[in-house]
Amino acid sequence: HLCAERGFHFIDLKPTLLEEARREYEESRGLIWWADDTHWNGQGQRAAARVIYQDLLALQRPDK
């Protein structure tokens, strides 16, 4: 993985965003991005922030 080779930590948001998009659409026919472009709306931003926060916390654990 190129990031690991270069010493960078990488967080893959795609699985979470796909799942969040599916769940949001099934529950309310809502989207996690703005309807007129591909930028995340508040729901998408919250999903990304949750994953990033959890990942950063995991990096702080002594077993990592």
N, C-alpha and C positions, 0 to 999 in steps of 0.2 A: 504494500500500500504506500503510495507516494508520500502521503502526509507523515506516516510513521518513519519512513526513510529520512525525511527532512526534519524530524523532531517536532512535528505539529500534532496536536490533538484534533481529531475530526469527529463531528457529531452529524450523523446522517438523519436529517429531519423527515426524509421522504416517507418512511413507513408510518410515522406518527401522523403526518399531514394527510396521507391517503386514508388512514383509518378515521381520523377526525372528520374529513370531508364526507366520507361514506355515512358515518354516524349522524352528522348534522343534517345531511340531506334526507336520510331515512326518517329522522325524528320530526323535522320541521320543514323540509324542502328548502332549508337554508344553505348558504354557501359559507366557506371560510375565507373567501377572497371577495374583493369587490366585483360586482356583476359586470362592470364596464372595463375592467382590466384584470391583470393577474396578481396584483399586490394583495397580501393578506389583509383581511379586515380584523376587527377586534378579536373575533373568535379564533381566527388563524394565528394571530399574534399570541394569544393566550396559550394555544396548543404548543407553539414553538418555544415559548418561554418556559413552559412546564418541563419539556424535555431537556432544554439547556440547563435549567436549574437543577434537575435531578442528576444530570450528567456531571455537572460541576461539583455537586455534593459527593457523588461517588468518587471523584478524583481526590477528595479530601480524606477519604477513609484510609486508615493505615494499611489495609490489605491491598491497596492499589499501587 
